[in-house]
């Protein structure tokens, strides 16, 4: 039985979908005003793995991940660049998809954009106003009245008096309470805006996810996910909006992944300590980046450094090395196999990918001894659930490094020169060539079938 740590109840709970055999999952996606950093990549990879495992359990999954394409930061960046908002967001949506594709992240079933759901947002704000949960302030903004929703704070686990406004919540003297948040913002000169009963304006940040999730998945669905930083205020506010408007439970299981940290601080654009996915891809194979993310438990923080990525590369190389010279392919898993049973037990324990990867290494050790097609196929099949080991071993082991490196033609020429030197019994020259290749990060393995090479 799958168990998920539910942020709402703060414990692991057995997972029971609302509709037998089907799962509806919504994840808060990117605000597209810049390139994705590794924190964004972690969200995408984590919930890609969640969906893969749910499907491995033979559940039908509908997965929606939104795109925020109207926001203060987007407007500010577009103004700085002197370009239309639509051009800015289109460029960074394309860049986001390129990064996701490189990391082996399967596209969600739906990727709703905030600007396409403004009508639904206006409908929900009218509902909230009708229930006495929203009011128009003196500055013409429409705000949510937090203290009129009795359960506000249940996700963060704090009382109203303990809570503090999040980084995107502006303190405004026109609010009835400092914790009240904006549902509809009055239009400013030169900003994108829409007609509404309260005058021209644009939606606040929080209302978009309440509306898009219900439009795609219904008022009540199974899983809502996102980064840990969204738990308050964003997800707290989503609950207040959705349950306040619809008068029914919003989400059964709340999942939040941990931060990516740099020097013990959360990686974020606001702190200026972020590394974009494409910057890291320029130095490391994208599958190495994915492995780096997956080998940590999704709720734990992970620390970014080149050393940690190098360690991930060496570990992933060990798995690919176990598969070399074997024609393995992913297939249906025999869950009665002891390795598969351990893998399933790990993944059913709140998606425990570190333990699942430990099973892959144990299986790789067994494969190194058995060299059996059955073990190789199982290794490929289990790894595929994590989005790993999808390539032919030689393709990974001989892949050009992102930076400078010897190309395959140069390597093969040096190996041929070494073979010729050995035939001429010029062992000093043969050793010199091996040392030259080793210094360039190329390891050689001599066998009766010839010399094969891989990058360290």
N, C-alpha and C positions, 0 to 999 in steps of 0.2 A: 504494500500500500504506500503510495506516494505521500510524503509529509512535507509541508511547506511552512517555513517560518513566516507567520502573519504579523506584519508590523502593527496591525490594529489591536491584536490580542497579546502581542509580545510573547508568543510561544509557537512551537511547532504544532501544526494541526494536520490531521489526515485530510487529504484533498478529495472532496466530493463535488463534481461539477453540477451546476444547476440543472442542466439537461444531460441525461445519461449519454456517455460516449462523445460529448462535444464540449469544447472549451472556448470561451470568448475572452480574449486578452487584449488589453490596451496598455501601451507604454508611451510615456511622454518623450517626444523626440527633440529635434534640434531647433534652435532659433538661428535662422540661416542669414547671418550677417558677416560670417568669417569662416575660415577653414575649421574642420572638426579637430579637436585635440584628443589626447589619449583618454581623457575622462569620458568624452562622448563615445569613443570607440568601445570603452568598457560597457556602457549601457547597451550598445548595439550587439556586441558579442554575447553578453550575458543572456539577453532575452532571445537571441538566436539559438543559444544552447537550450534554454528552457523550452522553446517551441519544438526543437528537434527531439528532446526527451519525451515531451507529451505525445508527439507523433509516434515515437518508438513504443509507447504504451498503448498504441492503437487508438488514440483519441483524435477526433477531428478537431483541428484548431483553426479558429478565425483570429488572426493577429493584426491589430491596427497600431500603427505608430505615427503620430501626428508630425506635421511640419508647421512651426510658427513662422509665418511669413509677413506678419505685421506686429511691430513692437517698437518701443522707444529706441532701443539700440539699433534696430534696423533703419529706422527713420534717420537717426543721427548719422550713421555710417553713409547712407545714401546722400544725405546733404553734404557731408564732408567730401564725398567722391564726385558730387555734382552729377549724379546719375539717377534715373528713375528707380523707385523702390523695386519695381518688378524686374528690372535688369539685374539689380544687385542680388535679389533672392534667387532668381533663375540660375545665376552663375554659381552660387554656393550650394544650391540643391544638386546641381550637376557634380560639383566637387565632392559633396557628401556621398553621392552614389558611387563615384569612382573609388573613394576610400573604402566604402562598405563592400563593394565587389572585390577589391584587392584582398580584403580580410576574410573573404569567404562567407560573408553574411548574406543570407537569402533575403530577398525583398519581402517586406510585410504583405499581407493580403490587401491591406488598404493603407494609404498614406495621405490622410486628409489634410488639407491646408486651411488655415484659419480663415483666410479671406473668402473661401468658398462657403463658409457656414455662418456668415454674419446674420442672415435672416433668422436662423435657429437661435442665435444668441439673443437677438431682440425678443424672440418669443419667450425664452427662459427668464429674461429680465422682467418682462411684463408679469409672468407668473409670480416671481419673487415679490414684485411690487404689490401685486394683488393679495399676497399672503402677509403683507406687512413686514417683509424681510428686506426690502430695498427702499431707498428714498433718494430723491434728487436734492443735492446740496445747493448752497447758495452760489457756488461756482459753476453750476449746471452739470457737474459730474453726477452719475448715479452710483451710489455706494451700497454695499451689503451691510446690514445692521447685525454685527456679529453677536451681540448680547441677546438678540431675540431668537437665536438658534441654540437651544439648551445644551445640545451635545457638542458644541464647538470645543475643540481641544482633545477629543477622544483619540485621535490618531497620534498626536504628539505626546499625549499623556500628561499634559500640564493644565492647570487651571487658567482661566482667562486673565487673572491678575498676574500670573507668572509669565505669560507669553509676551514676546517682543515681536515687533513687526519685522518681517524678513527683508532682505536687501532690496527687493523690488517693490516694497510697499512704501509709498511716500507718505510722510507725516503731513497732514493737511488740517488747518484750523477749522475748516468748514465741516469736518467729519463730526458726527455725534459722539464717536469714540475713536481713540487713536488706532485701535485694531480693525476698525471698519476698512474694507478694501473696495477698490474701484471695479465696478461692473461695466460702466460706459464712461468714456472720457470725452469731454467737450473738445471739439476740433480746434486746433491751433492753425494759424495762418500758414499755408503751404504744405500742410500735412495731409495724407490720405484720409478721407472721411466718408461716412455714409449717413443717409437720412435716418432719423429715428423719432419716436414720440417726444424725446427730450432734446431735440435739436441735432444738428449735424455733429458727428463725432466718430469714435472708433471704439472697439471693445477693449476692456481691460485684459490683462494676461490670463487670469485664472478661468474666466468664463468659457474660453475656447475649448478646453479639454472636457469640461462637463457636457458641452453641447455635442462635440464631435464624437465622443465615446458613446453617448446615448443614441445618436443618429445611426451609428454603425453597428452597435452591439446591444442596444436596448437600455432601458433605464437601470436594469439590475444585471450585472455580469460577473464573471468568475474572478479574473485576475487583473489587477492594475499595478503597473510597475514603473520604475524610474530610479534616478539617482537618489542617494540618501539626502542630498541637499534639498530635494523637492518635498520631503515629508512635511515640513512646515516652511513657509505658509501654503505653498501651491496645492498640495494634496489635501491638506486640512480644509482649504477653501473650496476645493472641488466637492468634498463631502457636504459642506454646508450649502453650497449652491444646488447640487443635484438632489439631495435628500430634502432640502427645503422646498424646492420647486415640485418634485415628483411625489413626495410623501411616501417614499419607500426606500428600502436599503439600496445603496449604490453599488458597492463592491464587496465580495466575500473575502478575498485574499489580497492583501497589500504586500508587495515585494519591493525592497529597496537595496540596490547594490552599493557597496562601499566606495570610498574615494580612491582616486589615484593620487599619490602624494609625491611631492618633490621637496627634499630637505624638511620633512616632517610637516609640510603645509599642503593643504588641498590644492591640486592643480586646477587653476581657473584663469579665465581671461581677465577677470577683475583684479587678480593679484599679479598678473603679468608673468606668471611662472609656468606657462603652459608650453607643451611641445605638440605641434600639429601632427596629425597622422602622416601627412605627406612628408614632413621633415624626418620623422622616424623611419618611414618607408625608404627614404633616400639612403639610410644606413643599414637597415635590416630587412630581411625577407618578410613579407607580410604574414606568412604563416608563423614565423617566429614571434611576431607581435601577438597574433591570436593565441599561440601557446602560452606566452607570458601572461596573458589575461586569464586564460582558462585554468591554468594550474593553481590559481588562488581561488579560495572559496568566494563566491560572489558577494557575500556580506562583509568580508574582511577588507581592510585597506590594503593597497599594494603600493610599493615604493618604486618609482621609476628611476632607472639609471642605466647607462650603457652596460655596466657590469652585469646587471640583472638580465638585460636582453642578451648579452653574450652567453650567460648561463643557460638561458632558455634555448638558444641556438644549439649549444652543445647537447642539451638533453633531447631536443627534437632530432638531432643528428643520430643519436643512439637508436631511436625508434626506427628511423628510415634505414639505418645500417642493418638492423635485424631483418629487414624486408628485402635487402638487395639480393639479386640473383634468383629471386622467387617471383613467380607470376601470380601475385595475390590479387584478389578482387573482393570488394564488399558484397556481402550476401545476407540472406536472412539469418538472424542470430539464433543459435540453439541455447536458450536461456537455462537449460539444465547443465550446460558446461560449467565447471567450477569457476573458471575465470569470468564467464559471462554473469553467473549468479552473483559474484562479488561486485561486479560493475553495476549491476541492476540495484543491488542493495545500497551501494554508495549514492547512486543518482536518485533513488527514492528517498534518501535521507537529505531532503532540502537541497537537492542538486549539488551533492558533495563532489565536485570535480577534482579536487586534489586527491581524494581517495580513488576515484575512477581512473585518474592518470597513473596512480601507483599500480593499479591492476594492469594497465597497459605495459608498464615496465616489467612487471613480473611475467607477463605473457611473452614479452620480447625476449627475456632471459630464457624462457622455455623454448622459444622458437630458435634461438641461437644453438640450442642443443639438438632439437628435433629436426629442424629444417623441413618441417612438414607443411604441405599446402593447406591442411586443415587449420593449423595454428596461425599461419600467415593470413588466411582469409578472415579468421576471427579477429585478429589484431586490426586489420583494415576495417572490418565491420563495426567494431566497438569505437575505434577512433573516429569513424565517419559521423557517429552520433555527436561528437564534440566538434565536428568540422575540421578534423585533422587527418593527415596521411592520405590526402586525396590524390597526390601526384605519384608518378613512377619514382622509385627511390633514386635512380641515377639523375633524374631531372632536378631533384632537390639537392642531392649531394654534390652535384657538379654545377649548380646554379652560380652565375656570375655574382660576386658581391656587389652591393649597391655602390660602393666607392670604387677606387682603383683596384685592379686585380688582373692577373694573367687571363687572357681569353683561352677558350678550349683549344684553338689551333696552336697557340704557343706552347701550351702544356703538352699536347700530343707530340709536338716537334721535339721538346726536351726529353720526353719519355723515349721516343725513337732514338735520340742521340745517346741516351743512357743504355738502351738495349745494345746498340752498336758498340759502345765502349766496353760493355761486359763481354760481348762476343770476342772482342779484341784483347780481352783480359786486362784492359786498362781500368782496373778497379778504382783507382784514385779518382779518375775522371767520372766514373759512374757514381761514386760517393759524392763528388762535388755537385753533380747535377741533382741528386736526391736532396742534398742540403739546400741547394738553391730553391728547389720547389717547396721544401718544407718551410724555408724562411718566407716564402710567398703565401703560406697557408695551404699548401697542397700536400696531402698525405698519399703515399703510394702503397699499394698492396700487391705483392708478387704472388702469382698462382700458376699452376700448370697451364692454365688457359691464357696466360699473359699478365700484363700489369694493368691494374685498374686504379683510378685515382678518385679522390674526393676532396672537397674543401674543408678545412678545419673550421 
